[in-house]
Amino acid sequence: MKKLVLLTAMILCFFMVQAQPGQDVEMADVMRSSGKIYVVIGTIVIVFAGLAIYLFSIDRRLKKIEKEK
């Protein structure tokens, strides 16, 4: 039942996002034209890479602790 409620909520959110009218995002156009969008994308990539490395290191430590016990 819990999965069904979660799935329904996700589907409704998806349709609500798709139902929004198309708008021009002025900030994105300005950043793209000046080349700053690449700085934003690079920062996001670095943050996600750092999080992934951190999670993998925690996973390795936990596996090592589980093997010891």
mmCIF file of the N, C-alpha and C atoms, coordinates in Angstrom:
data_MODEL
# 
_entry.id   MODEL 
# 
loop_
_atom_site.group_PDB 
_atom_site.id 
_atom_site.type_symbol 
_atom_site.label_atom_id 
_atom_site.label_alt_id 
_atom_site.label_comp_id 
_atom_site.label_asym_id 
_atom_site.label_entity_id 
_atom_site.label_seq_id 
_atom_site.pdbx_PDB_ins_code 
_atom_site.Cartn_x 
_atom_site.Cartn_y 
_atom_site.Cartn_z 
_atom_site.occupancy 
_atom_site.B_iso_or_equiv 
_atom_site.pdbx_formal_charge 
_atom_site.auth_seq_id 
_atom_site.auth_comp_id 
_atom_site.auth_asym_id 
_atom_site.auth_atom_id 
_atom_site.pdbx_PDB_model_num 
ATOM 1   N N  . MET A 1 1  ? 0.822  -1.189  0.000   1.00 0.00 ? 1  MET A N  1 
ATOM 2   C CA . MET A 1 1  ? 0.000  0.000   0.000   1.00 0.00 ? 1  MET A CA 1 
ATOM 3   C C  . MET A 1 1  ? 0.870  1.257   0.000   1.00 0.00 ? 1  MET A C  1 
ATOM 4   N N  . LYS A 1 2  ? 1.951  1.187   0.784   1.00 0.00 ? 2  LYS A N  1 
ATOM 5   C CA . LYS A 1 2  ? 2.838  2.336   0.874   1.00 0.00 ? 2  LYS A CA 1 
ATOM 6   C C  . LYS A 1 2  ? 3.487  2.628   -0.483  1.00 0.00 ? 2  LYS A C  1 
ATOM 7   N N  . LYS A 1 3  ? 3.858  1.565   -1.188  1.00 0.00 ? 3  LYS A N  1 
ATOM 8   C CA . LYS A 1 3  ? 4.469  1.738   -2.503  1.00 0.00 ? 3  LYS A CA 1 
ATOM 9   C C  . LYS A 1 3  ? 3.489  2.341   -3.498  1.00 0.00 ? 3  LYS A C  1 
ATOM 10  N N  . LEU A 1 4  ? 2.246  1.935   -3.400  1.00 0.00 ? 4  LEU A N  1 
ATOM 11  C CA . LEU A 1 4  ? 1.224  2.452   -4.311  1.00 0.00 ? 4  LEU A CA 1 
ATOM 12  C C  . LEU A 1 4  ? 0.993  3.946   -4.079  1.00 0.00 ? 4  LEU A C  1 
ATOM 13  N N  . VAL A 1 5  ? 0.957  4.357   -2.821  1.00 0.00 ? 5  VAL A N  1 
ATOM 14  C CA . VAL A 1 5  ? 0.770  5.775   -2.504  1.00 0.00 ? 5  VAL A CA 1 
ATOM 15  C C  . VAL A 1 5  ? 1.959  6.574   -3.005  1.00 0.00 ? 5  VAL A C  1 
ATOM 16  N N  . LEU A 1 6  ? 3.167  6.069   -2.791  1.00 0.00 ? 6  LEU A N  1 
ATOM 17  C CA . LEU A 1 6  ? 4.370  6.755   -3.244  1.00 0.00 ? 6  LEU A CA 1 
ATOM 18  C C  . LEU A 1 6  ? 4.399  6.863   -4.769  1.00 0.00 ? 6  LEU A C  1 
ATOM 19  N N  . LEU A 1 7  ? 4.051  5.787   -5.445  1.00 0.00 ? 7  LEU A N  1 
ATOM 20  C CA . LEU A 1 7  ? 4.025  5.800   -6.903  1.00 0.00 ? 7  LEU A CA 1 
ATOM 21  C C  . LEU A 1 7  ? 2.990  6.797   -7.428  1.00 0.00 ? 7  LEU A C  1 
ATOM 22  N N  . THR A 1 8  ? 1.837  6.834   -6.813  1.00 0.00 ? 8  THR A N  1 
ATOM 23  C CA . THR A 1 8  ? 0.796  7.777   -7.225  1.00 0.00 ? 8  THR A CA 1 
ATOM 24  C C  . THR A 1 8  ? 1.257  9.211   -7.030  1.00 0.00 ? 8  THR A C  1 
ATOM 25  N N  . ALA A 1 9  ? 1.898  9.488   -5.899  1.00 0.00 ? 9  ALA A N  1 
ATOM 26  C CA . ALA A 1 9  ? 2.396  10.840  -5.633  1.00 0.00 ? 9  ALA A CA 1 
ATOM 27  C C  . ALA A 1 9  ? 3.455  11.240  -6.653  1.00 0.00 ? 9  ALA A C  1 
ATOM 28  N N  . MET A 1 10 ? 4.330  10.323  -7.001  1.00 0.00 ? 10 MET A N  1 
ATOM 29  C CA . MET A 1 10 ? 5.375  10.623  -7.983  1.00 0.00 ? 10 MET A CA 1 
ATOM 30  C C  . MET A 1 10 ? 4.778  10.888  -9.357  1.00 0.00 ? 10 MET A C  1 
ATOM 31  N N  . ILE A 1 11 ? 3.800  10.107  -9.747  1.00 0.00 ? 11 ILE A N  1 
ATOM 32  C CA . ILE A 1 11 ? 3.161  10.305  -11.053 1.00 0.00 ? 11 ILE A CA 1 
ATOM 33  C C  . ILE A 1 11 ? 2.439  11.647  -11.097 1.00 0.00 ? 11 ILE A C  1 
ATOM 34  N N  . LEU A 1 12 ? 1.757  12.003  -10.009 1.00 0.00 ? 12 LEU A N  1 
ATOM 35  C CA . LEU A 1 12 ? 1.068  13.296  -9.976  1.00 0.00 ? 12 LEU A CA 1 
ATOM 36  C C  . LEU A 1 12 ? 2.056  14.448  -10.051 1.00 0.00 ? 12 LEU A C  1 
ATOM 37  N N  . CYS A 1 13 ? 3.175  14.332  -9.357  1.00 0.00 ? 13 CYS A N  1 
ATOM 38  C CA . CYS A 1 13 ? 4.195  15.382  -9.424  1.00 0.00 ? 13 CYS A CA 1 
ATOM 39  C C  . CYS A 1 13 ? 4.749  15.508  -10.837 1.00 0.00 ? 13 CYS A C  1 
ATOM 40  N N  . PHE A 1 14 ? 4.954  14.381  -11.509 1.00 0.00 ? 14 PHE A N  1 
ATOM 41  C CA . PHE A 1 14 ? 5.456  14.397  -12.872 1.00 0.00 ? 14 PHE A CA 1 
ATOM 42  C C  . PHE A 1 14 ? 4.498  15.125  -13.800 1.00 0.00 ? 14 PHE A C  1 
ATOM 43  N N  . PHE A 1 15 ? 3.216  14.830  -13.673 1.00 0.00 ? 15 PHE A N  1 
ATOM 44  C CA . PHE A 1 15 ? 2.236  15.474  -14.542 1.00 0.00 ? 15 PHE A CA 1 
ATOM 45  C C  . PHE A 1 15 ? 2.098  16.955  -14.219 1.00 0.00 ? 15 PHE A C  1 
ATOM 46  N N  . MET A 1 16 ? 2.237  17.325  -12.965 1.00 0.00 ? 16 MET A N  1 
ATOM 47  C CA . MET A 1 16 ? 2.129  18.737  -12.594 1.00 0.00 ? 16 MET A CA 1 
ATOM 48  C C  . MET A 1 16 ? 3.306  19.520  -13.176 1.00 0.00 ? 16 MET A C  1 
ATOM 49  N N  . VAL A 1 17 ? 4.475  18.929  -13.197 1.00 0.00 ? 17 VAL A N  1 
ATOM 50  C CA . VAL A 1 17 ? 5.632  19.606  -13.771 1.00 0.00 ? 17 VAL A CA 1 
ATOM 51  C C  . VAL A 1 17 ? 5.466  19.740  -15.281 1.00 0.00 ? 17 VAL A C  1 
ATOM 52  N N  . GLN A 1 18 ? 4.958  18.730  -15.927 1.00 0.00 ? 18 GLN A N  1 
ATOM 53  C CA . GLN A 1 18 ? 4.758  18.761  -17.370 1.00 0.00 ? 18 GLN A CA 1 
ATOM 54  C C  . GLN A 1 18 ? 3.648  19.729  -17.765 1.00 0.00 ? 18 GLN A C  1 
ATOM 55  N N  . ALA A 1 19 ? 2.730  20.029  -16.852 1.00 0.00 ? 19 ALA A N  1 
ATOM 56  C CA . ALA A 1 19 ? 1.585  20.872  -17.185 1.00 0.00 ? 19 ALA A CA 1 
ATOM 57  C C  . ALA A 1 19 ? 1.926  22.357  -17.150 1.00 0.00 ? 19 ALA A C  1 
ATOM 58  N N  . GLN A 1 20 ? 3.104  22.713  -16.684 1.00 0.00 ? 20 GLN A N  1 
ATOM 59  C CA . GLN A 1 20 ? 3.460  24.122  -16.611 1.00 0.00 ? 20 GLN A CA 1 
ATOM 60  C C  . GLN A 1 20 ? 3.740  24.650  -18.008 1.00 0.00 ? 20 GLN A C  1 
ATOM 61  N N  . PRO A 1 21 ? 3.303  25.865  -18.281 1.00 0.00 ? 21 PRO A N  1 
ATOM 62  C CA . PRO A 1 21 ? 3.531  26.426  -19.614 1.00 0.00 ? 21 PRO A CA 1 
ATOM 63  C C  . PRO A 1 21 ? 5.006  26.728  -19.834 1.00 0.00 ? 21 PRO A C  1 
ATOM 64  N N  . GLY A 1 22 ? 5.445  26.626  -21.076 1.00 0.00 ? 22 GLY A N  1 
ATOM 65  C CA . GLY A 1 22 ? 6.832  26.908  -21.399 1.00 0.00 ? 22 GLY A CA 1 
ATOM 66  C C  . GLY A 1 22 ? 7.144  28.379  -21.236 1.00 0.00 ? 22 GLY A C  1 
ATOM 67  N N  . GLN A 1 23 ? 8.187  28.673  -20.496 1.00 0.00 ? 23 GLN A N  1 
ATOM 68  C CA . GLN A 1 23 ? 8.578  30.051  -20.273 1.00 0.00 ? 23 GLN A CA 1 
ATOM 69  C C  . GLN A 1 23 ? 10.057 30.186  -20.612 1.00 0.00 ? 23 GLN A C  1 
ATOM 70  N N  . ASP A 1 24 ? 10.429 31.342  -21.104 1.00 0.00 ? 24 ASP A N  1 
ATOM 71  C CA . ASP A 1 24 ? 11.835 31.603  -21.333 1.00 0.00 ? 24 ASP A CA 1 
ATOM 72  C C  . ASP A 1 24 ? 12.473 31.974  -20.001 1.00 0.00 ? 24 ASP A C  1 
ATOM 73  N N  . VAL A 1 25 ? 13.567 31.302  -19.687 1.00 0.00 ? 25 VAL A N  1 
ATOM 74  C CA . VAL A 1 25 ? 14.269 31.587  -18.448 1.00 0.00 ? 25 VAL A CA 1 
ATOM 75  C C  . VAL A 1 25 ? 15.358 32.590  -18.770 1.00 0.00 ? 25 VAL A C  1 
ATOM 76  N N  . GLU A 1 26 ? 15.129 33.813  -18.362 1.00 0.00 ? 26 GLU A N  1 
ATOM 77  C CA . GLU A 1 26 ? 16.028 34.906  -18.715 1.00 0.00 ? 26 GLU A CA 1 
ATOM 78  C C  . GLU A 1 26 ? 17.409 34.714  -18.093 1.00 0.00 ? 26 GLU A C  1 
ATOM 79  N N  . MET A 1 27 ? 17.451 34.252  -16.840 1.00 0.00 ? 27 MET A N  1 
ATOM 80  C CA . MET A 1 27 ? 18.730 34.081  -16.157 1.00 0.00 ? 27 MET A CA 1 
ATOM 81  C C  . MET A 1 27 ? 19.601 33.050  -16.880 1.00 0.00 ? 27 MET A C  1 
ATOM 82  N N  . ALA A 1 28 ? 18.996 31.959  -17.320 1.00 0.00 ? 28 ALA A N  1 
ATOM 83  C CA . ALA A 1 28 ? 19.754 30.927  -18.015 1.00 0.00 ? 28 ALA A CA 1 
ATOM 84  C C  . ALA A 1 28 ? 20.298 31.449  -19.337 1.00 0.00 ? 28 ALA A C  1 
ATOM 85  N N  . ASP A 1 29 ? 19.512 32.243  -20.039 1.00 0.00 ? 29 ASP A N  1 
ATOM 86  C CA . ASP A 1 29 ? 19.976 32.807  -21.311 1.00 0.00 ? 29 ASP A CA 1 
ATOM 87  C C  . ASP A 1 29 ? 21.164 33.744  -21.103 1.00 0.00 ? 29 ASP A C  1 
ATOM 88  N N  . VAL A 1 30 ? 21.095 34.564  -20.051 1.00 0.00 ? 30 VAL A N  1 
ATOM 89  C CA . VAL A 1 30 ? 22.193 35.491  -19.762 1.00 0.00 ? 30 VAL A CA 1 
ATOM 90  C C  . VAL A 1 30 ? 23.443 34.723  -19.386 1.00 0.00 ? 30 VAL A C  1 
ATOM 91  N N  . MET A 1 31 ? 23.289 33.706  -18.532 1.00 0.00 ? 31 MET A N  1 
ATOM 92  C CA . MET A 1 31 ? 24.457 32.932  -18.095 1.00 0.00 ? 31 MET A CA 1 
ATOM 93  C C  . MET A 1 31 ? 25.062 32.152  -19.258 1.00 0.00 ? 31 MET A C  1 
ATOM 94  N N  . ARG A 1 32 ? 24.202 31.641  -20.145 1.00 0.00 ? 32 ARG A N  1 
ATOM 95  C CA . ARG A 1 32 ? 24.690 30.891  -21.293 1.00 0.00 ? 32 ARG A CA 1 
ATOM 96  C C  . ARG A 1 32 ? 25.434 31.804  -22.256 1.00 0.00 ? 32 ARG A C  1 
ATOM 97  N N  . SER A 1 33 ? 24.932 33.001  -22.454 1.00 0.00 ? 33 SER A N  1 
ATOM 98  C CA . SER A 1 33 ? 25.574 33.915  -23.395 1.00 0.00 ? 33 SER A CA 1 
ATOM 99  C C  . SER A 1 33 ? 26.907 34.436  -22.873 1.00 0.00 ? 33 SER A C  1 
ATOM 100 N N  . SER A 1 34 ? 27.038 34.568  -21.566 1.00 0.00 ? 34 SER A N  1 
ATOM 101 C CA . SER A 1 34 ? 28.302 35.063  -21.007 1.00 0.00 ? 34 SER A CA 1 
ATOM 102 C C  . SER A 1 34 ? 29.262 33.934  -20.659 1.00 0.00 ? 34 SER A C  1 
ATOM 103 N N  . GLY A 1 35 ? 28.826 32.692  -20.787 1.00 0.00 ? 35 GLY A N  1 
ATOM 104 C CA . GLY A 1 35 ? 29.705 31.559  -20.519 1.00 0.00 ? 35 GLY A CA 1 
ATOM 105 C C  . GLY A 1 35 ? 29.753 31.153  -19.057 1.00 0.00 ? 35 GLY A C  1 
ATOM 106 N N  . LYS A 1 36 ? 28.983 31.781  -18.198 1.00 0.00 ? 36 LYS A N  1 
ATOM 107 C CA . LYS A 1 36 ? 29.006 31.452  -16.775 1.00 0.00 ? 36 LYS A CA 1 
ATOM 108 C C  . LYS A 1 36 ? 28.257 30.165  -16.462 1.00 0.00 ? 36 LYS A C  1 
ATOM 109 N N  . ILE A 1 37 ? 27.428 29.707  -17.378 1.00 0.00 ? 37 ILE A N  1 
ATOM 110 C CA . ILE A 1 37 ? 26.682 28.482  -17.134 1.00 0.00 ? 37 ILE A CA 1 
ATOM 111 C C  . ILE A 1 37 ? 27.637 27.300  -16.970 1.00 0.00 ? 37 ILE A C  1 
ATOM 112 N N  . TYR A 1 38 ? 28.791 27.355  -17.633 1.00 0.00 ? 38 TYR A N  1 
ATOM 113 C CA . TYR A 1 38 ? 29.761 26.276  -17.512 1.00 0.00 ? 38 TYR A CA 1 
ATOM 114 C C  . TYR A 1 38 ? 30.386 26.254  -16.120 1.00 0.00 ? 38 TYR A C  1 
ATOM 115 N N  . VAL A 1 39 ? 30.506 27.401  -15.491 1.00 0.00 ? 39 VAL A N  1 
ATOM 116 C CA . VAL A 1 39 ? 30.999 27.454  -14.115 1.00 0.00 ? 39 VAL A CA 1 
ATOM 117 C C  . VAL A 1 39 ? 29.985 26.805  -13.179 1.00 0.00 ? 39 VAL A C  1 
ATOM 118 N N  . VAL A 1 40 ? 28.724 27.087  -13.406 1.00 0.00 ? 40 VAL A N  1 
ATOM 119 C CA . VAL A 1 40 ? 27.673 26.499  -12.574 1.00 0.00 ? 40 VAL A CA 1 
ATOM 120 C C  . VAL A 1 40 ? 27.643 24.986  -12.757 1.00 0.00 ? 40 VAL A C  1 
ATOM 121 N N  . ILE A 1 41 ? 27.693 24.532  -14.001 1.00 0.00 ? 41 ILE A N  1 
ATOM 122 C CA . ILE A 1 41 ? 27.681 23.097  -14.272 1.00 0.00 ? 41 ILE A CA 1 
ATOM 123 C C  . ILE A 1 41 ? 28.912 22.434  -13.677 1.00 0.00 ? 41 ILE A C  1 
ATOM 124 N N  . GLY A 1 42 ? 30.065 23.065  -13.818 1.00 0.00 ? 42 GLY A N  1 
ATOM 125 C CA . GLY A 1 42 ? 31.292 22.514  -13.239 1.00 0.00 ? 42 GLY A CA 1 
ATOM 126 C C  . GLY A 1 42 ? 31.210 22.395  -11.730 1.00 0.00 ? 42 GLY A C  1 
ATOM 127 N N  . THR A 1 43 ? 30.641 23.394  -11.081 1.00 0.00 ? 43 THR A N  1 
ATOM 128 C CA . THR A 1 43 ? 30.490 23.355  -9.628  1.00 0.00 ? 43 THR A CA 1 
ATOM 129 C C  . THR A 1 43 ? 29.559 22.227  -9.206  1.00 0.00 ? 43 THR A C  1 
ATOM 130 N N  . ILE A 1 44 ? 28.477 22.063  -9.917  1.00 0.00 ? 44 ILE A N  1 
ATOM 131 C CA . ILE A 1 44 ? 27.538 20.983  -9.599  1.00 0.00 ? 44 ILE A CA 1 
ATOM 132 C C  . ILE A 1 44 ? 28.208 19.623  -9.778  1.00 0.00 ? 44 ILE A C  1 
ATOM 133 N N  . VAL A 1 45 ? 28.981 19.466  -10.851 1.00 0.00 ? 45 VAL A N  1 
ATOM 134 C CA . VAL A 1 45 ? 29.675 18.197  -11.097 1.00 0.00 ? 45 VAL A CA 1 
ATOM 135 C C  . VAL A 1 45 ? 30.670 17.920  -9.981  1.00 0.00 ? 45 VAL A C  1 
ATOM 136 N N  . ILE A 1 46 ? 31.417 18.929  -9.551  1.00 0.00 ? 46 ILE A N  1 
ATOM 137 C CA . ILE A 1 46 ? 32.392 18.741  -8.480  1.00 0.00 ? 46 ILE A CA 1 
ATOM 138 C C  . ILE A 1 46 ? 31.704 18.344  -7.176  1.00 0.00 ? 46 ILE A C  1 
ATOM 139 N N  . VAL A 1 47 ? 30.591 18.988  -6.860  1.00 0.00 ? 47 VAL A N  1 
ATOM 140 C CA . VAL A 1 47 ? 29.865 18.657  -5.631  1.00 0.00 ? 47 VAL A CA 1 
ATOM 141 C C  . VAL A 1 47 ? 29.354 17.222  -5.679  1.00 0.00 ? 47 VAL A C  1 
ATOM 142 N N  . PHE A 1 48 ? 28.737 16.819  -6.796  1.00 0.00 ? 48 PHE A N  1 
ATOM 143 C CA . PHE A 1 48 ? 28.233 15.448  -6.901  1.00 0.00 ? 48 PHE A CA 1 
ATOM 144 C C  . PHE A 1 48 ? 29.360 14.429  -6.897  1.00 0.00 ? 48 PHE A C  1 
ATOM 145 N N  . ALA A 1 49 ? 30.482 14.732  -7.526  1.00 0.00 ? 49 ALA A N  1 
ATOM 146 C CA . ALA A 1 49 ? 31.620 13.815  -7.503  1.00 0.00 ? 49 ALA A CA 1 
ATOM 147 C C  . ALA A 1 49 ? 32.147 13.671  -6.084  1.00 0.00 ? 49 ALA A C  1 
ATOM 148 N N  . GLY A 1 50 ? 32.225 14.773  -5.350  1.00 0.00 ? 50 GLY A N  1 
ATOM 149 C CA . GLY A 1 50 ? 32.667 14.706  -3.957  1.00 0.00 ? 50 GLY A CA 1 
ATOM 150 C C  . GLY A 1 50 ? 31.736 13.867  -3.106  1.00 0.00 ? 50 GLY A C  1 
ATOM 151 N N  . LEU A 1 51 ? 30.435 14.042  -3.303  1.00 0.00 ? 51 LEU A N  1 
ATOM 152 C CA . LEU A 1 51 ? 29.469 13.229  -2.561  1.00 0.00 ? 51 LEU A CA 1 
ATOM 153 C C  . LEU A 1 51 ? 29.595 11.750  -2.901  1.00 0.00 ? 51 LEU A C  1 
ATOM 154 N N  . ALA A 1 52 ? 29.794 11.444  -4.174  1.00 0.00 ? 52 ALA A N  1 
ATOM 155 C CA . ALA A 1 52 ? 29.929 10.048  -4.588  1.00 0.00 ? 52 ALA A CA 1 
ATOM 156 C C  . ALA A 1 52 ? 31.180 9.421   -3.977  1.00 0.00 ? 52 ALA A C  1 
ATOM 157 N N  . ILE A 1 53 ? 32.292 10.141  -4.017  1.00 0.00 ? 53 ILE A N  1 
ATOM 158 C CA . ILE A 1 53 ? 33.529 9.623   -3.426  1.00 0.00 ? 53 ILE A CA 1 
ATOM 159 C C  . ILE A 1 53 ? 33.349 9.407   -1.931  1.00 0.00 ? 53 ILE A C  1 
ATOM 160 N N  . TYR A 1 54 ? 32.709 10.359  -1.261  1.00 0.00 ? 54 TYR A N  1 
ATOM 161 C CA . TYR A 1 54 ? 32.475 10.245  0.172   1.00 0.00 ? 54 TYR A CA 1 
ATOM 162 C C  . TYR A 1 54 ? 31.613 9.016   0.488   1.00 0.00 ? 54 TYR A C  1 
ATOM 163 N N  . LEU A 1 55 ? 30.538 8.809   -0.282  1.00 0.00 ? 55 LEU A N  1 
ATOM 164 C CA . LEU A 1 55 ? 29.657 7.666   -0.039  1.00 0.00 ? 55 LEU A CA 1 
ATOM 165 C C  . LEU A 1 55 ? 30.363 6.345   -0.307  1.00 0.00 ? 55 LEU A C  1 
ATOM 166 N N  . PHE A 1 56 ? 31.182 6.275   -1.360  1.00 0.00 ? 56 PHE A N  1 
ATOM 167 C CA . PHE A 1 56 ? 31.909 5.043   -1.631  1.00 0.00 ? 56 PHE A CA 1 
ATOM 168 C C  . PHE A 1 56 ? 32.933 4.753   -0.541  1.00 0.00 ? 56 PHE A C  1 
ATOM 169 N N  . SER A 1 57 ? 33.568 5.790   -0.004  1.00 0.00 ? 57 SER A N  1 
ATOM 170 C CA . SER A 1 57 ? 34.538 5.559   1.067   1.00 0.00 ? 57 SER A CA 1 
ATOM 171 C C  . SER A 1 57 ? 33.840 5.068   2.335   1.00 0.00 ? 57 SER A C  1 
ATOM 172 N N  . ILE A 1 58 ? 32.676 5.619   2.631   1.00 0.00 ? 58 ILE A N  1 
ATOM 173 C CA . ILE A 1 58 ? 31.917 5.136   3.787   1.00 0.00 ? 58 ILE A CA 1 
ATOM 174 C C  . ILE A 1 58 ? 31.494 3.687   3.575   1.00 0.00 ? 58 ILE A C  1 
ATOM 175 N N  . ASP A 1 59 ? 31.086 3.352   2.359   1.00 0.00 ? 59 ASP A N  1 
ATOM 176 C CA . ASP A 1 59 ? 30.680 1.988   2.046   1.00 0.00 ? 59 ASP A CA 1 
ATOM 177 C C  . ASP A 1 59 ? 31.836 1.013   2.259   1.00 0.00 ? 59 ASP A C  1 
ATOM 178 N N  . ARG A 1 60 ? 33.035 1.398   1.799   1.00 0.00 ? 60 ARG A N  1 
ATOM 179 C CA . ARG A 1 60 ? 34.200 0.526   1.997   1.00 0.00 ? 60 ARG A CA 1 
ATOM 180 C C  . ARG A 1 60 ? 34.510 0.334   3.477   1.00 0.00 ? 60 ARG A C  1 
ATOM 181 N N  . ARG A 1 61 ? 34.420 1.418   4.245   1.00 0.00 ? 61 ARG A N  1 
ATOM 182 C CA . ARG A 1 61 ? 34.683 1.313   5.688   1.00 0.00 ? 61 ARG A CA 1 
ATOM 183 C C  . ARG A 1 61 ? 33.664 0.408   6.364   1.00 0.00 ? 61 ARG A C  1 
ATOM 184 N N  . LEU A 1 62 ? 32.406 0.540   5.994   1.00 0.00 ? 62 LEU A N  1 
ATOM 185 C CA . LEU A 1 62 ? 31.376 -0.308  6.592   1.00 0.00 ? 62 LEU A CA 1 
ATOM 186 C C  . LEU A 1 62 ? 31.578 -1.772  6.232   1.00 0.00 ? 62 LEU A C  1 
ATOM 187 N N  . LYS A 1 63 ? 31.946 -2.042  4.996   1.00 0.00 ? 63 LYS A N  1 
ATOM 188 C CA . LYS A 1 63 ? 32.218 -3.441  4.602   1.00 0.00 ? 63 LYS A CA 1 
ATOM 189 C C  . LYS A 1 63 ? 33.380 -3.999  5.397   1.00 0.00 ? 63 LYS A C  1 
ATOM 190 N N  . LYS A 1 64 ? 34.407 -3.183  5.630   1.00 0.00 ? 64 LYS A N  1 
ATOM 191 C CA . LYS A 1 64 ? 35.554 -3.631  6.405   1.00 0.00 ? 64 LYS A CA 1 
ATOM 192 C C  . LYS A 1 64 ? 35.158 -3.930  7.852   1.00 0.00 ? 64 LYS A C  1 
ATOM 193 N N  . ILE A 1 65 ? 34.329 -3.079  8.435   1.00 0.00 ? 65 ILE A N  1 
ATOM 194 C CA . ILE A 1 65 ? 33.854 -3.298  9.806   1.00 0.00 ? 65 ILE A CA 1 
ATOM 195 C C  . ILE A 1 65 ? 32.983 -4.527  9.881   1.00 0.00 ? 65 ILE A C  1 
ATOM 196 N N  . GLU A 1 66 ? 32.113 -4.750  8.882   1.00 0.00 ? 66 GLU A N  1 
ATOM 197 C CA . GLU A 1 66 ? 31.246 -5.921  8.880   1.00 0.00 ? 66 GLU A CA 1 
ATOM 198 C C  . GLU A 1 66 ? 32.042 -7.207  8.754   1.00 0.00 ? 66 GLU A C  1 
ATOM 199 N N  . LYS A 1 67 ? 33.119 -7.198  7.987   1.00 0.00 ? 67 LYS A N  1 
ATOM 200 C CA . LYS A 1 67 ? 33.948 -8.378  7.848   1.00 0.00 ? 67 LYS A CA 1 
ATOM 201 C C  . LYS A 1 67 ? 34.677 -8.714  9.145   1.00 0.00 ? 67 LYS A C  1 
ATOM 202 N N  . GLU A 1 68 ? 35.043 -7.688  9.906   1.00 0.00 ? 68 GLU A N  1 
ATOM 203 C CA . GLU A 1 68 ? 35.737 -7.916  11.173  1.00 0.00 ? 68 GLU A CA 1 
ATOM 204 C C  . GLU A 1 68 ? 34.825 -8.551  12.197  1.00 0.00 ? 68 GLU A C  1 
ATOM 205 N N  . LYS A 1 69 ? 33.566 -8.251  12.158  1.00 0.00 ? 69 LYS A N  1 
ATOM 206 C CA . LYS A 1 69 ? 32.637 -8.796  13.152  1.00 0.00 ? 69 LYS A CA 1 
ATOM 207 C C  . LYS A 1 69 ? 32.154 -10.124 12.759  1.00 0.00 ? 69 LYS A C  1 
# 
